[in-house]
Structures are given as structure tokens and as C-alpha cells.
Amino acid sequence: MSKYSVVVVSLLLVIAGFAFARGAAEGTGEEALSKIQWEKPIPMVDRITKQGPVEVIPAWYDDYGVKLSGRKGMLTGYILPDGWKEAIGDVKELVLTNSGGMKHDPATALNAKVFEKLTGIHLNLIEMKDPLLWPKSLAVVMAKSTDVDLFYATRAMLEIPHMSAAGWIMDMDVIWTEPTKKLFPPKQLRALKGVDGKMYGPPIVLWGQYLFYRKSWLEKAGVKVPDTWQELVTASKKVDDWARANLGPGNSGMVYPAGDPDPLHQIWAMTTYAQKKTIINEQGKVAVDKASWQLVTDLWTKGGMSKESMEYLWSAAPEVFAKGKGGFIITGGVYMNNFADPEFGTGIQNDWGVALVPKFEGFDAKGINLAGNDSFMINPYISPEKKAAAILWCDFLRSYQAQFNELYVEGNESSMISVYDHPAIKSQVSYPELRKATVAQQAGEAFPPGMMDVMQLYKEYLHRVILGQLGAEEARQKLQGEIDSIQ
């Protein structure tokens, strides 16, 4: 069964079993959580934003197959709330799923060891490929299993609404006071809300999107860095014509991971939000904006986007760009580090630049992104003591200390904007002001449970336009019709 079939089946189960699941998940662990005094020994905002020195990481933190010792990159400062020991009882371990291998997540490994040092709780992080995370989470909660305590969500704005609708995750409203919400961009926090308006996760990292480009290619093609999405269509076409004429086949004006529905819904959102619109319309339905759809299809039909991009997944397109085979790419901020690495950016050393994603013609704002929050969701069937331990982990993850570690150690975007003002970030992290501007422009929506199927449909109809099987507007109308049929 494909992951999309799993989603359809699970959606039907959500609808059919809504009331049952709500009742089955009763018992939120309040008796343990009530022992935690979140506003002591100091107010919660001060607890989670307290900063100590940046220290060299000691050998004790080497774990999960990740060598961290010797790096000067560990911030200190976070303070646990009073009553936490009484609340967790004898809990010594939490089991969590993780997106991908730990060797690629040094900040997660570091934060896990910091948490263990603070609490004595070891985090058993199960490494899983992204396509398996969602089916695994569904399987556990549908069986009311307690084998996994927290589920990793790579697409919080998609997974939290689905899971919260069925009562399959525990809300975290207790740690989301109004003062703490003000530490994060308000539009970003929408992506962490359930269908009931409650908060169901911490923001771990953001997948900020940027426009990367080959400096020499643009110069030789007579092209400037585009200011608008419409200019990107024209510029990518000029670069594509130059590359094919001078460098031969296999070189393209632009590449993008269009074989994966996830990055496609990113560019759908970016080009919609840049017009001060949302994907969910006033009637609460998913709507494919006409101008956004036209722009995205134009990148292939009128611009220089490679048809090969139809097959690229998340990591493939950046690898193609890194080998020197593309003029433009829109991808995550972590590639500011990767493209600068000679072992990864083999074909582009000293010949690439990065800018905010363009604004939409007729509108002012650049750098607008979909708030692609990674998050954790708490299994509602675990013991009250484990729920208390799990929410402590989530409290720590959204702290200044943990957010600093994500940005400084790994290069992921921090959800807490104030982190970008830290002296070590300003002096030692690539493009801090560019990153800060992007995080400030993050916008999110809580998408309906069927959104994963919608994303697959979006990909299929975009591909049909690229292949010349349908005109852009005809495809959009057919796509909207199919979306309406499942809403």
C-alpha cells in the first residue's frame, strides 16, 4: 500500500472513529502534569530564554553515532520548572521516532544529551526514513500502543490537524501561555494548532527556503538576480538557453524537487502567501489560487526549469545544483553550509550566491515561506508520568538554548527570531540577517486531514501540464474539481 493509500484509509478512520478515539484517549495525564509549576522558579518566558555561555562540547555528549566533542557550539541556560521530578516519577527513558539518521542530525543528538544531563531521562531515538514516519505514527495510535512515546512530525501543519481531529495526540496548551507565544512569529504558530485551536507541538526547526544561483552563469547570460517570481521565469529561461548552448545537455536554467509533493506544496504556499492570500479560503476549503498556479506552471512551460526536475526528490535537486548543473534552485537554508562544503558542492565552489525568495509582482514582501515546522507529537496512551516527561522535552526544544543549538551546530533555521541576535550567531553563522528576515516572514496554516492527498493531486496535475497533456488553466480547474470532491 502506498503512503497515499495509507492516508486515505486513515482519513476515513479519523472520520468514522472520531467520537470513539476521543473517548479512548481520555486521561490526559493531568494528575502528573499538575505537579509541574511552569512559572517557577522564574516565569516561563525567562526560564526558556535564559542564556549562559557558549561552551566547548565535552566527550560525554558523544552518542547516537555522532561525534560532538571538541566543538565550541553548546549554549547553556535553560531552567527546568519546579516540580518536574515529582511529575516524572521513575521514568528513565522515552522512545521517539526521528526523521532520518542521527548522523545527519547533530543538533538533535546534542539537545537529546543536554536533556538527559538535565533530567536523567535517556531518549531512545528511532531512526526512520521520512516516508515511514507518518504510517508508523498512525499504526501506533490506531492500535493504542505505548511502544512509542513521541512521534516526529516533519510536516506539522499537515499531521497535527489530522491527529488532533481523532484525539490521537495530547495537546500542549499548558506550556503555551500568551507571553511564550510572543517569542515566535504568530503566523508560524498556526502550523502547530489542532482542529480545536489548541497547541499540539513545539517548533523544533524551520525549513526556510532561499533562492540560490550560479554567479558566473547569470553574468554570462546577462541576467540579474530576480526580484519577483515573474522575473525568475524570464531569468531562468535566459540562463537555460545560455547553458544549453554553451555547456551542452544536462545543464538547466533551474532545478527543483518536483517529484515530491512536499516541496511542491512549499512553492504553492510561497507564491500564494506572497499575494497576501491563503490556501484555505474563507469557506474553510483548499483552493488552488489561479495566479499562483499560473506562475508555478510558467516556470516549466515558459521558464528554464528542467523537465528532469519532475523526478527529483528533496535531496536530489540540491545535489544536481551542487554538481554545477543548474543556474537556480530554491531550497533550504541548511544548504548554505552544504554548498560551501567542497565535498558536497563539488561543481560550484566560490561560484554561488543566495537571496530571499522573490516577491510576487504587484506586492511588496520578499522571503515569504510556508512555516515548515518540524515538531513532536505526544502519544495520548502513555502513562501520566511519561506524558510529563515528554512535555518537558517539548518545553526544552522550543527554548533559546535548544534553538541556538539547531542553528549554530547544524545550520537549521531557528524558530525563535531573537536567537539570530546572539553574538556567536552574528559572527559565525552564514547569512544571519538573510535567515532572520526569512524566519520573520514564515506563515502557516493548519491544513485539513485530507491535505496529503491534495498535495499528490497537485503534483500529478502539474506534471500533466509540464508534459503538454493539459493546458495550465484546464488542469487547474480539473485539479480543483478533484480537491472539491474529497473535501
C-alpha positions as CSV (number, residue, x, y, z in Angstrom):
1,M,0.0,0.0,0.0
2,S,1.4,3.4,-0.9
3,K,1.8,6.2,1.7
4,Y,-1.1,8.0,0.0
5,S,-3.3,4.9,0.3
6,V,-2.5,4.8,3.9
7,V,-3.5,8.5,4.2
8,V,-6.9,7.8,2.5
9,V,-7.6,4.8,4.8
10,S,-6.5,6.7,7.9
11,L,-8.7,9.7,6.9
12,L,-11.7,7.5,6.7
13,L,-10.9,6.1,10.1
14,V,-10.5,9.5,11.5
15,I,-13.9,10.5,10.3
16,A,-15.6,7.2,11.3
17,G,-13.9,6.8,14.6
18,F,-13.8,10.4,15.8
19,A,-16.0,10.1,18.8
20,F,-14.6,6.7,19.8
21,A,-11.0,7.9,19.6
22,R,-11.8,11.0,21.7
23,G,-13.2,8.8,24.4
24,A,-10.3,6.3,24.2
25,A,-7.7,9.0,24.6
26,E,-9.3,10.4,27.8
27,G,-6.9,10.6,30.7
28,T,-4.5,13.3,29.7
29,G,-2.0,12.8,32.5
30,E,-3.3,15.9,34.3
31,E,-2.5,14.4,37.7
32,A,1.2,14.2,36.9
33,L,1.3,17.5,34.9
34,S,-0.4,19.4,37.7
35,K,2.8,18.8,39.8
36,I,4.8,20.9,37.4
37,Q,5.0,24.6,38.3
38,W,5.7,26.0,34.9
39,E,6.1,29.6,36.2
40,K,8.6,28.7,38.9
41,P,11.4,29.1,39.9
42,I,11.1,32.0,37.5
43,P,8.4,33.0,34.9
44,M,8.2,30.5,32.0
45,V,9.4,33.1,29.4
46,D,12.5,33.8,31.4
47,R,13.1,30.0,32.0
48,I,13.1,29.1,28.4
49,T,15.1,32.2,27.1
50,K,17.8,32.2,29.8
51,Q,21.3,32.2,28.2
52,G,24.5,31.0,29.6
53,P,27.9,30.9,27.9
54,V,28.7,29.0,24.6
55,E,30.9,26.1,25.7
56,V,33.1,23.5,24.1
57,I,31.1,20.3,23.9
58,P,32.6,17.6,26.3
59,A,33.1,13.9,25.4
60,W,30.1,12.8,27.5
61,Y,27.8,14.2,24.7
62,D,29.1,11.9,22.1
63,D,26.3,9.5,21.5
64,Y,23.8,8.3,18.8
65,G,26.8,7.7,16.5
66,V,27.5,11.4,16.4
67,K,30.8,12.9,17.5
68,L,30.2,16.3,19.0
69,S,33.1,16.7,21.4
70,G,35.6,19.4,20.8
71,R,33.1,21.7,19.0
72,K,32.5,25.1,20.6
73,G,28.9,25.1,19.9
74,M,26.9,24.3,23.0
75,L,24.8,27.0,24.5
76,T,23.7,26.7,28.2
77,G,20.9,28.4,30.2
78,Y,17.6,26.6,30.1
79,I,16.0,26.1,33.5
80,L,13.6,23.2,34.3
81,P,10.4,24.1,36.1
82,D,9.8,23.3,39.7
83,G,8.0,20.0,40.4
84,W,9.4,18.2,37.4
85,K,11.0,15.4,39.4
86,E,7.8,14.6,41.2
87,A,5.8,14.7,37.9
88,I,8.0,12.2,36.0
89,G,8.3,9.6,38.8
90,D,10.7,6.9,37.9
91,V,10.8,7.5,34.1
92,K,14.3,6.9,32.8
93,E,13.7,6.6,29.1
94,L,11.4,8.0,26.3
95,V,11.1,6.4,22.9
96,L,10.9,8.8,20.0
97,T,10.9,8.5,16.2
98,N,13.4,10.6,14.3
99,S,13.4,11.9,10.8
100,G,16.4,10.1,9.1
101,G,19.7,9.0,10.5
102,M,21.1,10.7,13.6
103,K,24.5,11.3,11.9
104,H,22.7,13.9,9.9
105,D,21.1,15.5,13.0
106,P,23.9,16.6,15.2
107,A,21.8,19.3,16.9
108,T,19.1,16.7,17.8
109,A,21.8,14.5,19.2
110,L,23.2,17.4,21.2
111,N,19.9,18.5,22.5
112,A,19.0,15.0,23.5
113,K,22.2,14.7,25.5
114,V,21.6,18.1,27.2
115,F,18.1,16.9,28.2
116,E,19.5,13.7,29.5
117,K,22.1,15.6,31.5
118,L,19.4,17.8,33.0
119,T,16.8,15.2,33.8
120,G,18.4,11.7,33.7
121,I,16.0,10.7,31.0
122,H,17.6,8.9,28.0
123,L,16.0,9.5,24.7
124,N,15.8,6.3,22.6
125,L,15.6,7.9,19.1
126,I,14.4,5.5,16.4
127,E,15.9,6.5,13.0
128,M,13.3,6.3,10.3
129,K,13.1,7.4,6.7
130,D,10.6,10.2,6.1
131,P,8.1,8.1,4.1
132,L,7.8,5.7,7.0
133,L,7.3,8.2,9.8
134,W,3.6,9.0,9.1
135,P,2.4,5.4,8.6
136,K,4.3,4.4,11.7
137,S,2.7,7.1,13.8
138,L,-0.8,6.1,12.5
139,A,-0.2,2.5,13.2
140,V,0.9,3.1,16.8
141,V,-2.0,5.3,17.8
142,M,-4.7,3.3,15.9
143,A,-3.5,0.3,18.0
144,K,-3.4,2.4,21.2
145,S,0.1,1.2,21.5
146,T,2.5,2.6,24.1
147,D,5.7,1.4,22.3
148,V,6.4,5.0,21.1
149,D,6.1,8.0,23.4
150,L,6.5,10.8,20.9
151,F,6.1,11.0,17.1
152,Y,8.3,13.1,14.9
153,A,6.3,15.3,12.6
154,T,8.2,16.6,9.5
155,R,5.0,18.4,8.3
156,A,3.3,19.7,11.5
157,M,0.8,21.7,9.5
158,L,-0.5,18.5,7.9
159,E,0.0,15.9,10.7
160,I,-1.2,17.8,13.8
161,P,-4.7,18.6,12.4
162,H,-5.1,15.0,11.3
163,M,-4.0,13.5,14.6
164,S,-5.8,16.1,16.8
165,A,-9.1,15.6,15.0
166,A,-9.1,12.0,16.2
167,G,-7.8,12.6,19.7
168,W,-4.6,10.7,18.8
169,I,-2.2,13.2,20.3
170,M,-2.1,15.2,23.5
171,D,-2.4,18.9,23.5
172,M,0.4,21.1,24.9
173,D,-1.6,24.2,25.8
174,V,-0.2,24.1,29.3
175,I,3.2,25.3,28.0
176,W,1.8,27.8,25.5
177,T,0.9,30.9,27.6
178,E,0.4,34.1,25.7
179,P,3.8,35.5,26.8
180,T,5.6,32.4,25.4
181,K,3.7,32.6,22.1
182,K,5.1,36.1,21.6
183,L,8.6,34.7,21.4
184,F,7.7,33.2,17.9
185,P,6.2,34.8,14.8
186,P,2.4,34.5,15.2
187,K,1.8,33.2,11.7
188,Q,4.3,30.5,12.3
189,L,2.4,29.1,15.3
190,R,-0.7,28.5,13.2
191,A,1.0,25.4,11.9
192,L,1.1,23.9,15.4
193,K,-2.6,24.2,16.1
194,G,-5.1,21.4,16.1
195,V,-8.6,21.5,14.7
196,D,-9.8,22.6,18.2
197,G,-7.5,25.6,18.2
198,K,-5.2,24.1,20.9
199,M,-1.4,23.9,20.6
200,Y,-0.1,20.4,19.9
201,G,3.6,20.7,19.4
202,P,6.8,22.7,19.9
203,P,8.5,24.3,17.0
204,I,11.8,22.4,16.6
205,V,13.3,23.8,13.4
206,L,12.1,25.5,10.3
207,W,12.8,24.6,6.7
208,G,13.4,28.2,5.4
209,Q,13.5,28.5,1.6
210,Y,16.0,30.6,-0.3
211,L,16.9,31.4,-3.9
212,F,20.4,30.1,-4.7
213,Y,22.1,30.9,-8.0
214,R,25.3,30.5,-10.0
215,K,27.0,33.8,-10.2
216,S,29.0,33.1,-13.3
217,W,26.1,31.7,-15.2
218,L,23.9,34.8,-14.5
219,E,26.7,37.1,-15.6
220,K,27.4,35.2,-18.8
221,A,23.7,35.0,-19.6
222,G,23.2,38.7,-18.9
223,V,20.8,38.1,-16.1
224,K,20.4,39.9,-12.7
225,V,19.2,38.2,-9.5
226,P,15.4,38.2,-9.9
227,D,13.3,40.5,-7.7
228,T,9.9,38.9,-8.5
229,W,8.6,35.4,-9.2
230,Q,7.7,36.6,-12.7
231,E,11.3,37.8,-13.3
232,L,12.5,34.4,-12.2
233,V,10.5,32.8,-15.0
234,T,12.2,35.1,-17.5
235,A,15.7,34.9,-15.9
236,S,15.7,31.1,-15.6
237,K,14.8,30.8,-19.3
238,K,17.7,33.1,-20.4
239,V,20.1,31.1,-18.2
240,D,18.7,27.8,-19.6
241,D,19.2,29.0,-23.2
242,W,22.8,30.0,-22.4
243,A,23.7,26.8,-20.5
244,R,22.3,24.5,-23.2
245,A,24.1,26.5,-26.0
246,N,27.4,26.7,-24.2
247,L,27.6,23.8,-21.8
248,G,25.5,21.2,-23.6
249,P,22.8,18.7,-22.4
250,G,22.3,18.0,-18.7
251,N,22.6,21.7,-17.8
252,S,19.5,23.6,-17.0
253,G,18.4,27.1,-16.0
254,M,16.7,25.9,-12.8
255,V,16.1,22.7,-10.9
256,Y,13.5,21.9,-8.2
257,P,12.4,18.7,-6.4
258,A,9.1,18.4,-8.2
259,G,8.9,14.6,-7.9
260,D,7.9,15.1,-4.2
261,P,4.6,16.6,-3.2
262,D,6.1,18.2,-0.1
263,P,8.4,20.7,-1.8
264,L,5.6,21.4,-4.4
265,H,3.2,22.4,-1.6
266,Q,6.0,24.7,-0.4
267,I,6.3,26.6,-3.6
268,W,2.4,26.6,-3.9
269,A,2.3,28.2,-0.5
270,M,5.1,30.7,-1.2
271,T,3.5,32.0,-4.3
272,T,0.1,32.2,-2.7
273,Y,1.2,33.9,0.6
274,A,3.3,36.4,-1.4
275,Q,0.0,37.7,-2.7
276,K,-1.4,38.1,0.9
277,K,-3.7,35.1,0.2
278,T,-4.0,31.7,1.9
279,I,-4.5,28.2,0.6
280,I,-7.6,27.7,2.9
281,N,-10.2,30.1,1.6
282,E,-12.9,31.9,3.5
283,Q,-15.2,28.9,3.4
284,G,-12.5,26.8,5.0
285,K,-11.8,24.8,1.8
286,V,-8.5,24.2,0.0
287,A,-8.4,26.4,-3.1
288,V,-5.7,26.5,-5.8
289,D,-5.0,30.2,-6.5
290,K,-5.1,30.9,-10.2
291,A,-2.2,33.3,-10.2
292,S,0.0,31.0,-8.1
293,W,-0.8,28.0,-10.3
294,Q,0.0,30.0,-13.4
295,L,3.3,31.1,-12.0
296,V,4.4,27.6,-11.0
297,T,3.4,26.1,-14.3
298,D,5.2,29.0,-16.1
299,L,8.5,28.0,-14.5
300,W,8.4,24.9,-16.7
301,T,6.4,25.9,-19.7
302,K,7.9,29.4,-20.2
303,G,10.9,29.4,-17.9
304,G,14.1,27.4,-17.7
305,M,13.1,24.7,-15.2
306,S,14.4,21.3,-16.2
307,K,11.8,18.5,-17.0
308,E,14.2,16.2,-15.2
309,S,13.0,18.0,-12.0
310,M,9.8,16.1,-12.3
311,E,11.7,13.1,-10.9
312,Y,13.8,14.9,-8.2
313,L,13.0,14.3,-4.5
314,W,14.1,16.7,-1.7
315,S,17.8,15.9,-1.7
316,A,18.3,15.1,-5.5
317,A,17.7,18.7,-6.8
318,P,20.3,20.3,-4.4
319,E,22.8,17.5,-5.4
320,V,22.3,18.4,-9.1
321,F,22.9,22.1,-8.3
322,A,25.9,21.3,-6.2
323,K,27.5,19.4,-9.1
324,G,27.2,22.6,-11.2
325,K,24.3,21.6,-13.4
326,G,21.8,24.3,-12.7
327,G,21.6,28.1,-12.7
328,F,18.9,28.5,-10.0
329,I,17.4,26.4,-7.2
330,I,15.0,27.2,-4.4
331,T,15.9,25.1,-1.3
332,G,16.5,25.1,2.4
333,G,18.9,27.3,4.4
334,V,21.0,24.3,5.6
335,Y,22.4,24.2,2.0
336,M,24.3,27.5,2.8
337,N,26.6,25.2,4.7
338,N,26.4,22.3,2.3
339,F,27.1,24.3,-0.9
340,A,30.1,25.8,0.8
341,D,31.5,22.4,1.6
342,P,33.9,21.3,-1.2
343,E,33.0,17.7,-0.6
344,F,29.3,18.4,-1.4
345,G,29.4,21.4,-3.6
346,T,31.9,19.9,-6.0
347,G,31.0,21.9,-9.0
348,I,30.1,25.4,-7.5
349,Q,32.9,26.4,-5.1
350,N,33.2,30.2,-5.0
351,D,30.6,30.5,-7.7
352,W,27.2,30.6,-6.0
353,G,25.1,33.2,-4.2
354,V,21.9,33.2,-2.2
355,A,19.0,35.6,-1.9
356,L,15.5,35.8,-0.3
357,V,12.8,34.1,-2.4
358,P,11.2,36.6,-4.7
359,K,8.2,38.8,-4.1
360,F,5.1,38.4,-6.3
361,E,4.6,41.1,-8.9
362,G,2.4,43.9,-7.5
363,F,3.2,43.0,-3.9
364,D,6.0,44.2,-1.6
365,A,7.3,41.4,0.6
366,K,10.2,39.1,-0.3
367,G,11.3,36.0,1.6
368,I,7.8,34.7,2.3
369,N,7.8,31.0,3.2
370,L,5.5,28.3,4.4
371,A,6.1,27.7,8.1
372,G,7.6,24.2,7.6
373,N,7.8,23.4,11.3
374,D,9.3,20.1,12.4
375,S,7.7,19.1,15.6
376,F,7.0,16.3,18.1
377,M,3.5,14.9,19.0
378,I,2.8,13.2,22.3
379,N,1.1,9.8,22.3
380,P,-2.0,10.1,24.5
381,Y,-2.0,6.5,25.6
382,I,1.3,6.5,27.5
383,S,1.5,6.8,31.3
384,P,0.9,10.2,33.1
385,E,4.5,10.2,34.2
386,K,5.7,9.7,30.7
387,K,3.4,12.4,29.4
388,A,5.0,14.8,31.9
389,A,8.5,13.8,30.8
390,A,7.5,14.1,27.1
391,I,6.1,17.6,27.6
392,L,9.3,18.6,29.5
393,W,11.3,17.6,26.4
394,C,9.0,19.7,24.2
395,D,9.4,22.6,26.6
396,F,13.1,22.4,26.3
397,L,13.1,22.0,22.5
398,R,11.5,25.4,21.9
399,S,13.9,27.1,24.4
400,Y,16.5,29.6,23.4
401,Q,19.2,27.1,24.2
402,A,17.9,24.3,22.0
403,Q,17.0,26.7,19.2
404,F,20.5,28.2,19.3
405,N,22.0,24.7,19.0
406,E,19.9,23.9,16.0
407,L,21.1,27.0,14.1
408,Y,24.7,27.1,15.4
409,V,25.6,23.4,15.3
410,E,23.5,22.2,12.3
411,G,22.5,25.2,10.3
412,N,18.8,24.7,10.6
413,E,16.6,27.7,10.9
414,S,15.7,28.7,14.5
415,S,12.0,29.3,15.2
416,M,12.9,31.9,17.8
417,I,13.8,35.1,16.0
418,S,15.8,36.5,18.9
419,V,18.4,33.8,18.5
420,Y,19.6,35.5,15.4
421,D,20.8,38.4,17.5
422,H,23.2,36.3,19.6
423,P,26.8,37.5,19.0
424,A,28.0,34.0,18.1
425,I,25.3,33.6,15.5
426,K,26.0,37.0,14.0
427,S,29.7,36.3,13.7
428,Q,29.9,32.6,12.9
429,V,26.8,31.6,11.1
430,S,26.3,32.2,7.3
431,Y,23.9,34.9,6.3
432,P,22.3,35.6,9.7
433,E,20.4,38.7,8.5
434,L,19.0,36.8,5.5
435,R,17.9,34.0,7.7
436,K,16.3,36.3,10.3
437,A,14.3,38.0,7.5
438,T,13.0,34.7,6.2
439,V,12.0,33.4,9.7
440,A,10.1,36.7,10.3
441,Q,8.2,36.1,7.1
442,Q,7.2,32.5,7.9
443,A,3.4,31.9,7.6
444,G,1.5,28.8,8.4
445,E,-2.0,27.2,8.2
446,A,-3.5,24.2,9.8
447,F,-4.4,22.2,6.8
448,P,-7.3,19.7,6.8
449,P,-6.7,15.9,7.3
450,G,-7.0,15.2,3.5
451,M,-4.3,17.7,2.5
452,M,-1.7,14.9,1.8
453,D,-4.0,13.6,-0.9
454,V,-4.4,17.1,-2.2
455,M,-0.7,17.5,-2.5
456,Q,-0.4,14.3,-4.5
457,L,-3.1,15.6,-6.9
458,Y,-1.3,18.9,-7.2
459,K,1.9,17.1,-8.3
460,E,0.0,14.9,-10.8
461,Y,-1.7,17.8,-12.5
462,L,1.4,19.9,-12.6
463,H,3.2,17.0,-14.3
464,R,0.5,16.8,-16.9
465,V,0.9,20.4,-17.7
466,I,4.7,20.0,-18.0
467,L,4.3,17.1,-20.3
468,G,1.9,19.0,-22.5
469,Q,-1.1,16.8,-21.7
470,L,-3.2,19.7,-20.4
471,G,-3.2,23.5,-20.6
472,A,-2.5,25.3,-17.3
473,E,-6.0,26.6,-16.7
474,E,-7.7,23.4,-17.8
475,A,-5.5,21.5,-15.4
476,R,-6.2,23.9,-12.5
477,Q,-10.0,23.5,-13.0
478,K,-9.7,19.7,-13.1
479,L,-7.4,19.8,-10.1
480,Q,-9.8,22.0,-8.1
481,G,-12.7,19.7,-9.1
482,E,-10.9,16.7,-7.6
483,I,-10.0,18.6,-4.5
484,D,-13.6,19.7,-4.0
485,S,-14.8,16.1,-4.3
486,I,-12.8,15.0,-1.3
487,Q,-13.4,18.0,1.0
